[in-house]
C-alpha cells in the first residue's frame, strides 16, 4: 500500500507538470503557415549511384486550402534547388506528367507557406488532373530522381 501511494504521488507530480501544447504553440505562425508546414514534404534528387543533384520541397496546396484548390485538380507549390540548371525537369504525379507548370519568382503569394525563400531556388506552381485518394509526386531531372513523395487526401 505504501509503495502504491509513493508511485501515485510520483505519477501525479509528473503529469501535473506537462503542458497541453503542440509543436506550433511556441511560434507565431498564421493558420496558412501551419497548414503549409503540415502539407510539406522534401527529398533529395539523386541518381542510381546516390550522387546528389539537388533538393525539392513540395507543398500540397489542396491540403492547405481545399476550398480554393480542389476545383483545379491536384495543385502543388514546388521549391527546387539543382546544382546545375537544366531545362528538362519533369514533375510526375502517379507517373503522369504535369498538366500545367507555372514558374514563380522567389517572392510570390505562396512563399509565406515555406520558411525558405531564396534567389537560388526555383519555384513552381504545378497542376495535375484530379487523382485518387493517394497521390505520389516525383521530380525527374535527366538520370536524377527524387523519392516518391506520398500525399493522402483528407476525407
C-alpha positions, 0 to 999 in steps of 0.5 A: 500500500505504501509503495502504491501511494509513493508511485501515485504521488510520483505519477501525479507530480509528473503529469501535473507538470506537462503542458497541453501544447503542440509543436506550433504553440511556441511560434507565431505562425498564421493558420496558412503557415501551419497548414503549409508546414503540415502539407510539406514534404522534401527529398533529395534528387539523386541518381542510381549511384546516390550522387546528389543533384539537388533538393525539392520541397513540395507543398500540397496546396489542396491540403492547405486550402481545399476550398480554393484548390480542389476545383483545379485538380491536384495543385502543388507549390514546388521549391527546387534547388539543382546544382546545375540548371537544366531545362528538362525537369519533369514533375510526375504525379502517379507517373503522369506528367504535369498538366500545367507548370507555372514558374514563380519568382522567389517572392510570390503569394505562396512563399509565406507557406515555406520558411525558405525563400531564396534567389537560388531556388526555383519555384513552381506552381504545378497542376495535375488532373484530379487523382485518387485518394493517394497521390505520389509526386516525383521530380525527374531531372535527366538520370536524377530522381527524387523519392516518391513523395506520398500525399493522402487526401483528407476525407 
